[in-house]
Amino acid sequence: MEPTTTIIIPALNEGAIIGAVVRRLRTCASLLEAGITDIVVVDNGSDDDTAAQAQAAGARVVHEPT
């Protein structure tokens, strides 16, 4: 079995940049041929579009209760 990695990113009101961060991580992981299977953004009660941007970039979003 190949090792796998999950990247977890805590975020609060990062809608302006979170999409780019997730896309860059996916690019780096594929270049390194890393066993990254999941990128999770933990939205800590953002009142902007952090969750939507992260999800659009391919991350799984978990909403942390505030």
PDB file as gemmi writes it, atoms N, CA and C in Angstrom:
CRYST1    1.000    1.000    1.000  90.00  90.00  90.00 P 1                      
ATOM      1  N   MET A   1       0.843  -1.176   0.000  1.00  0.00           N  
ATOM      2  CA  MET A   1       0.000   0.000   0.000  1.00  0.00           C  
ATOM      3  C   MET A   1       0.889   1.240   0.000  1.00  0.00           C  
ATOM      4  N   GLU A   2       0.576   2.182  -0.894  1.00  0.00           N  
ATOM      5  CA  GLU A   2       1.335   3.422  -0.951  1.00  0.00           C  
ATOM      6  C   GLU A   2       0.922   4.353   0.183  1.00  0.00           C  
ATOM      7  N   PRO A   3       1.877   5.077   0.745  1.00  0.00           N  
ATOM      8  CA  PRO A   3       1.508   6.044   1.772  1.00  0.00           C  
ATOM      9  C   PRO A   3       0.691   7.175   1.151  1.00  0.00           C  
ATOM     10  N   THR A   4      -0.248   7.682   1.903  1.00  0.00           N  
ATOM     11  CA  THR A   4      -1.049   8.814   1.441  1.00  0.00           C  
ATOM     12  C   THR A   4      -0.947   9.948   2.445  1.00  0.00           C  
ATOM     13  N   THR A   5      -1.229  11.128   1.963  1.00  0.00           N  
ATOM     14  CA  THR A   5      -1.132  12.310   2.802  1.00  0.00           C  
ATOM     15  C   THR A   5      -2.368  13.170   2.605  1.00  0.00           C  
ATOM     16  N   THR A   6      -2.866  13.709   3.681  1.00  0.00           N  
ATOM     17  CA  THR A   6      -3.929  14.703   3.620  1.00  0.00           C  
ATOM     18  C   THR A   6      -3.345  16.025   4.084  1.00  0.00           C  
ATOM     19  N   ILE A   7      -3.566  17.063   3.298  1.00  0.00           N  
ATOM     20  CA  ILE A   7      -3.134  18.402   3.678  1.00  0.00           C  
ATOM     21  C   ILE A   7      -4.341  19.118   4.266  1.00  0.00           C  
ATOM     22  N   ILE A   8      -4.170  19.666   5.465  1.00  0.00           N  
ATOM     23  CA  ILE A   8      -5.253  20.375   6.146  1.00  0.00           C  
ATOM     24  C   ILE A   8      -4.864  21.844   6.268  1.00  0.00           C  
ATOM     25  N   ILE A   9      -5.752  22.714   5.791  1.00  0.00           N  
ATOM     26  CA  ILE A   9      -5.486  24.149   5.793  1.00  0.00           C  
ATOM     27  C   ILE A   9      -6.570  24.851   6.610  1.00  0.00           C  
ATOM     28  N   PRO A  10      -6.224  25.414   7.768  1.00  0.00           N  
ATOM     29  CA  PRO A  10      -7.206  26.222   8.488  1.00  0.00           C  
ATOM     30  C   PRO A  10      -7.357  27.572   7.779  1.00  0.00           C  
ATOM     31  N   ALA A  11      -8.576  28.082   7.715  1.00  0.00           N  
ATOM     32  CA  ALA A  11      -8.784  29.335   6.985  1.00  0.00           C  
ATOM     33  C   ALA A  11      -9.900  30.160   7.616  1.00  0.00           C  
ATOM     34  N   LEU A  12      -9.684  31.447   7.645  1.00  0.00           N  
ATOM     35  CA  LEU A  12     -10.700  32.398   8.098  1.00  0.00           C  
ATOM     36  C   LEU A  12     -10.636  33.611   7.170  1.00  0.00           C  
ATOM     37  N   ASN A  13     -11.683  33.809   6.400  1.00  0.00           N  
ATOM     38  CA  ASN A  13     -11.777  34.942   5.469  1.00  0.00           C  
ATOM     39  C   ASN A  13     -10.590  35.011   4.510  1.00  0.00           C  
ATOM     40  N   GLU A  14     -10.303  33.891   3.870  1.00  0.00           N  
ATOM     41  CA  GLU A  14      -9.202  33.795   2.910  1.00  0.00           C  
ATOM     42  C   GLU A  14      -9.709  33.620   1.475  1.00  0.00           C  
ATOM     43  N   GLY A  15     -10.946  34.062   1.219  1.00  0.00           N  
ATOM     44  CA  GLY A  15     -11.550  33.883  -0.094  1.00  0.00           C  
ATOM     45  C   GLY A  15     -10.723  34.431  -1.244  1.00  0.00           C  
ATOM     46  N   ALA A  16      -9.980  35.493  -1.001  1.00  0.00           N  
ATOM     47  CA  ALA A  16      -9.193  36.118  -2.060  1.00  0.00           C  
ATOM     48  C   ALA A  16      -8.021  35.257  -2.520  1.00  0.00           C  
ATOM     49  N   ILE A  17      -7.537  34.353  -1.654  1.00  0.00           N  
ATOM     50  CA  ILE A  17      -6.336  33.593  -2.025  1.00  0.00           C  
ATOM     51  C   ILE A  17      -6.458  32.079  -1.906  1.00  0.00           C  
ATOM     52  N   ILE A  18      -7.482  31.569  -1.232  1.00  0.00           N  
ATOM     53  CA  ILE A  18      -7.520  30.136  -0.933  1.00  0.00           C  
ATOM     54  C   ILE A  18      -7.581  29.278  -2.195  1.00  0.00           C  
ATOM     55  N   GLY A  19      -8.267  29.736  -3.220  1.00  0.00           N  
ATOM     56  CA  GLY A  19      -8.330  28.971  -4.466  1.00  0.00           C  
ATOM     57  C   GLY A  19      -6.951  28.783  -5.070  1.00  0.00           C  
ATOM     58  N   ALA A  20      -6.173  29.854  -5.104  1.00  0.00           N  
ATOM     59  CA  ALA A  20      -4.818  29.782  -5.652  1.00  0.00           C  
ATOM     60  C   ALA A  20      -3.934  28.870  -4.806  1.00  0.00           C  
ATOM     61  N   VAL A  21      -4.095  28.918  -3.501  1.00  0.00           N  
ATOM     62  CA  VAL A  21      -3.306  28.059  -2.610  1.00  0.00           C  
ATOM     63  C   VAL A  21      -3.603  26.589  -2.883  1.00  0.00           C  
ATOM     64  N   VAL A  22      -4.878  26.246  -2.991  1.00  0.00           N  
ATOM     65  CA  VAL A  22      -5.259  24.851  -3.242  1.00  0.00           C  
ATOM     66  C   VAL A  22      -4.737  24.392  -4.602  1.00  0.00           C  
ATOM     67  N   ARG A  23      -4.900  25.227  -5.627  1.00  0.00           N  
ATOM     68  CA  ARG A  23      -4.408  24.850  -6.964  1.00  0.00           C  
ATOM     69  C   ARG A  23      -2.893  24.675  -6.967  1.00  0.00           C  
ATOM     70  N   ARG A  24      -2.178  25.546  -6.272  1.00  0.00           N  
ATOM     71  CA  ARG A  24      -0.714  25.442  -6.224  1.00  0.00           C  
ATOM     72  C   ARG A  24      -0.284  24.166  -5.507  1.00  0.00           C  
ATOM     73  N   LEU A  25      -0.961  23.828  -4.420  1.00  0.00           N  
ATOM     74  CA  LEU A  25      -0.645  22.589  -3.705  1.00  0.00           C  
ATOM     75  C   LEU A  25      -0.867  21.373  -4.594  1.00  0.00           C  
ATOM     76  N   ARG A  26      -1.952  21.373  -5.352  1.00  0.00           N  
ATOM     77  CA  ARG A  26      -2.219  20.255  -6.266  1.00  0.00           C  
ATOM     78  C   ARG A  26      -1.122  20.153  -7.326  1.00  0.00           C  
ATOM     79  N   THR A  27      -0.685  21.289  -7.863  1.00  0.00           N  
ATOM     80  CA  THR A  27       0.382  21.299  -8.863  1.00  0.00           C  
ATOM     81  C   THR A  27       1.682  20.780  -8.274  1.00  0.00           C  
ATOM     82  N   CYS A  28       2.051  21.269  -7.101  1.00  0.00           N  
ATOM     83  CA  CYS A  28       3.288  20.816  -6.445  1.00  0.00           C  
ATOM     84  C   CYS A  28       3.233  19.327  -6.152  1.00  0.00           C  
ATOM     85  N   ALA A  29       2.109  18.857  -5.671  1.00  0.00           N  
ATOM     86  CA  ALA A  29       1.968  17.440  -5.337  1.00  0.00           C  
ATOM     87  C   ALA A  29       2.125  16.577  -6.574  1.00  0.00           C  
ATOM     88  N   SER A  30       1.551  17.003  -7.693  1.00  0.00           N  
ATOM     89  CA  SER A  30       1.667  16.189  -8.905  1.00  0.00           C  
ATOM     90  C   SER A  30       3.089  16.223  -9.443  1.00  0.00           C  
ATOM     91  N   LEU A  31       3.778  17.354  -9.328  1.00  0.00           N  
ATOM     92  CA  LEU A  31       5.166  17.433  -9.781  1.00  0.00           C  
ATOM     93  C   LEU A  31       6.075  16.544  -8.939  1.00  0.00           C  
ATOM     94  N   LEU A  32       5.780  16.455  -7.658  1.00  0.00           N  
ATOM     95  CA  LEU A  32       6.578  15.629  -6.755  1.00  0.00           C  
ATOM     96  C   LEU A  32       6.132  14.176  -6.762  1.00  0.00           C  
ATOM     97  N   GLU A  33       5.037  13.899  -7.464  1.00  0.00           N  
ATOM     98  CA  GLU A  33       4.439  12.569  -7.472  1.00  0.00           C  
ATOM     99  C   GLU A  33       4.172  12.093  -6.047  1.00  0.00           C  
ATOM    100  N   ALA A  34       3.744  13.025  -5.221  1.00  0.00           N  
ATOM    101  CA  ALA A  34       3.451  12.703  -3.822  1.00  0.00           C  
ATOM    102  C   ALA A  34       2.126  11.964  -3.732  1.00  0.00           C  
ATOM    103  N   GLY A  35       1.974  11.182  -2.697  1.00  0.00           N  
ATOM    104  CA  GLY A  35       0.746  10.427  -2.491  1.00  0.00           C  
ATOM    105  C   GLY A  35      -0.319  11.247  -1.790  1.00  0.00           C  
ATOM    106  N   ILE A  36      -0.495  12.487  -2.229  1.00  0.00           N  
ATOM    107  CA  ILE A  36      -1.493  13.347  -1.607  1.00  0.00           C  
ATOM    108  C   ILE A  36      -2.850  13.012  -2.200  1.00  0.00           C  
ATOM    109  N   THR A  37      -3.746  12.585  -1.356  1.00  0.00           N  
ATOM    110  CA  THR A  37      -5.054  12.172  -1.836  1.00  0.00           C  
ATOM    111  C   THR A  37      -6.148  13.164  -1.494  1.00  0.00           C  
ATOM    112  N   ASP A  38      -5.877  14.080  -0.595  1.00  0.00           N  
ATOM    113  CA  ASP A  38      -6.948  14.949  -0.127  1.00  0.00           C  
ATOM    114  C   ASP A  38      -6.380  16.275   0.360  1.00  0.00           C  
ATOM    115  N   ILE A  39      -7.031  17.354  -0.015  1.00  0.00           N  
ATOM    116  CA  ILE A  39      -6.736  18.666   0.549  1.00  0.00           C  
ATOM    117  C   ILE A  39      -8.013  19.125   1.233  1.00  0.00           C  
ATOM    118  N   VAL A  40      -7.907  19.404   2.521  1.00  0.00           N  
ATOM    119  CA  VAL A  40      -9.064  19.794   3.320  1.00  0.00           C  
ATOM    120  C   VAL A  40      -8.859  21.225   3.803  1.00  0.00           C  
ATOM    121  N   VAL A  41      -9.834  22.068   3.536  1.00  0.00           N  
ATOM    122  CA  VAL A  41      -9.832  23.427   4.070  1.00  0.00           C  
ATOM    123  C   VAL A  41     -10.839  23.459   5.210  1.00  0.00           C  
ATOM    124  N   VAL A  42     -10.368  23.843   6.388  1.00  0.00           N  
ATOM    125  CA  VAL A  42     -11.243  23.968   7.551  1.00  0.00           C  
ATOM    126  C   VAL A  42     -11.634  25.437   7.660  1.00  0.00           C  
ATOM    127  N   ASP A  43     -12.877  25.719   7.318  1.00  0.00           N  
ATOM    128  CA  ASP A  43     -13.397  27.081   7.348  1.00  0.00           C  
ATOM    129  C   ASP A  43     -13.852  27.397   8.768  1.00  0.00           C  
ATOM    130  N   ASN A  44     -13.169  28.342   9.380  1.00  0.00           N  
ATOM    131  CA  ASN A  44     -13.425  28.684  10.774  1.00  0.00           C  
ATOM    132  C   ASN A  44     -14.390  29.859  10.892  1.00  0.00           C  
ATOM    133  N   GLY A  45     -15.557  29.740  10.232  1.00  0.00           N  
ATOM    134  CA  GLY A  45     -16.578  30.771  10.360  1.00  0.00           C  
ATOM    135  C   GLY A  45     -16.376  31.972   9.458  1.00  0.00           C  
ATOM    136  N   SER A  46     -15.776  31.778   8.302  1.00  0.00           N  
ATOM    137  CA  SER A  46     -15.554  32.894   7.379  1.00  0.00           C  
ATOM    138  C   SER A  46     -16.871  33.531   6.974  1.00  0.00           C  
ATOM    139  N   ASP A  47     -16.832  34.857   6.786  1.00  0.00           N  
ATOM    140  CA  ASP A  47     -18.026  35.531   6.283  1.00  0.00           C  
ATOM    141  C   ASP A  47     -17.818  36.030   4.850  1.00  0.00           C  
ATOM    142  N   ASP A  48     -16.807  35.479   4.175  1.00  0.00           N  
ATOM    143  CA  ASP A  48     -16.596  35.753   2.755  1.00  0.00           C  
ATOM    144  C   ASP A  48     -16.796  34.446   1.979  1.00  0.00           C  
ATOM    145  N   ASP A  49     -16.250  34.350   0.798  1.00  0.00           N  
ATOM    146  CA  ASP A  49     -16.459  33.166  -0.039  1.00  0.00           C  
ATOM    147  C   ASP A  49     -15.325  32.144   0.066  1.00  0.00           C  
ATOM    148  N   THR A  50     -14.683  32.069   1.214  1.00  0.00           N  
ATOM    149  CA  THR A  50     -13.589  31.117   1.419  1.00  0.00           C  
ATOM    150  C   THR A  50     -14.007  29.698   1.063  1.00  0.00           C  
ATOM    151  N   ALA A  51     -15.103  29.237   1.607  1.00  0.00           N  
ATOM    152  CA  ALA A  51     -15.539  27.856   1.374  1.00  0.00           C  
ATOM    153  C   ALA A  51     -15.816  27.605  -0.100  1.00  0.00           C  
ATOM    154  N   ALA A  52     -16.512  28.512  -0.750  1.00  0.00           N  
ATOM    155  CA  ALA A  52     -16.846  28.341  -2.168  1.00  0.00           C  
ATOM    156  C   ALA A  52     -15.597  28.323  -3.034  1.00  0.00           C  
ATOM    157  N   GLN A  53     -14.653  29.202  -2.760  1.00  0.00           N  
ATOM    158  CA  GLN A  53     -13.416  29.254  -3.539  1.00  0.00           C  
ATOM    159  C   GLN A  53     -12.582  27.994  -3.340  1.00  0.00           C  
ATOM    160  N   ALA A  54     -12.507  27.518  -2.105  1.00  0.00           N  
ATOM    161  CA  ALA A  54     -11.747  26.298  -1.816  1.00  0.00           C  
ATOM    162  C   ALA A  54     -12.373  25.102  -2.523  1.00  0.00           C  
ATOM    163  N   GLN A  55     -13.676  25.001  -2.451  1.00  0.00           N  
ATOM    164  CA  GLN A  55     -14.380  23.886  -3.080  1.00  0.00           C  
ATOM    165  C   GLN A  55     -14.232  23.944  -4.599  1.00  0.00           C  
ATOM    166  N   ALA A  56     -14.328  25.128  -5.176  1.00  0.00           N  
ATOM    167  CA  ALA A  56     -14.172  25.286  -6.621  1.00  0.00           C  
ATOM    168  C   ALA A  56     -12.781  24.871  -7.090  1.00  0.00           C  
ATOM    169  N   ALA A  57     -11.783  25.025  -6.218  1.00  0.00           N  
ATOM    170  CA  ALA A  57     -10.410  24.648  -6.562  1.00  0.00           C  
ATOM    171  C   ALA A  57     -10.132  23.170  -6.320  1.00  0.00           C  
ATOM    172  N   GLY A  58     -11.105  22.454  -5.773  1.00  0.00           N  
ATOM    173  CA  GLY A  58     -10.948  21.013  -5.602  1.00  0.00           C  
ATOM    174  C   GLY A  58     -10.688  20.538  -4.192  1.00  0.00           C  
ATOM    175  N   ALA A  59     -10.772  21.429  -3.224  1.00  0.00           N  
ATOM    176  CA  ALA A  59     -10.565  21.022  -1.833  1.00  0.00           C  
ATOM    177  C   ALA A  59     -11.877  20.529  -1.232  1.00  0.00           C  
ATOM    178  N   ARG A  60     -11.743  19.680  -0.242  1.00  0.00           N  
ATOM    179  CA  ARG A  60     -12.895  19.303   0.573  1.00  0.00           C  
ATOM    180  C   ARG A  60     -12.977  20.345   1.683  1.00  0.00           C  
ATOM    181  N   VAL A  61     -14.172  20.839   1.957  1.00  0.00           N  
ATOM    182  CA  VAL A  61     -14.343  21.896   2.954  1.00  0.00           C  
ATOM    183  C   VAL A  61     -15.068  21.340   4.172  1.00  0.00           C  
ATOM    184  N   VAL A  62     -14.498  21.623   5.333  1.00  0.00           N  
ATOM    185  CA  VAL A  62     -15.114  21.279   6.611  1.00  0.00           C  
ATOM    186  C   VAL A  62     -15.393  22.599   7.313  1.00  0.00           C  
ATOM    187  N   HIS A  63     -16.610  22.759   7.815  1.00  0.00           N  
ATOM    188  CA  HIS A  63     -16.976  23.989   8.519  1.00  0.00           C  
ATOM    189  C   HIS A  63     -16.830  23.759  10.016  1.00  0.00           C  
ATOM    190  N   GLU A  64     -15.929  24.526  10.626  1.00  0.00           N  
ATOM    191  CA  GLU A  64     -15.736  24.444  12.071  1.00  0.00           C  
ATOM    192  C   GLU A  64     -16.735  25.379  12.737  1.00  0.00           C  
ATOM    193  N   PRO A  65     -17.497  24.863  13.677  1.00  0.00           N  
ATOM    194  CA  PRO A  65     -18.459  25.733  14.363  1.00  0.00           C  
ATOM    195  C   PRO A  65     -17.744  26.842  15.123  1.00  0.00           C  
ATOM    196  N   THR A  66     -18.357  27.990  15.141  1.00  0.00           N  
ATOM    197  CA  THR A  66     -17.749  29.115  15.868  1.00  0.00           C  
ATOM    198  C   THR A  66     -18.490  29.373  17.155  1.00  0.00           C  
TER     199      THR A  66                                                      
END                                                                             
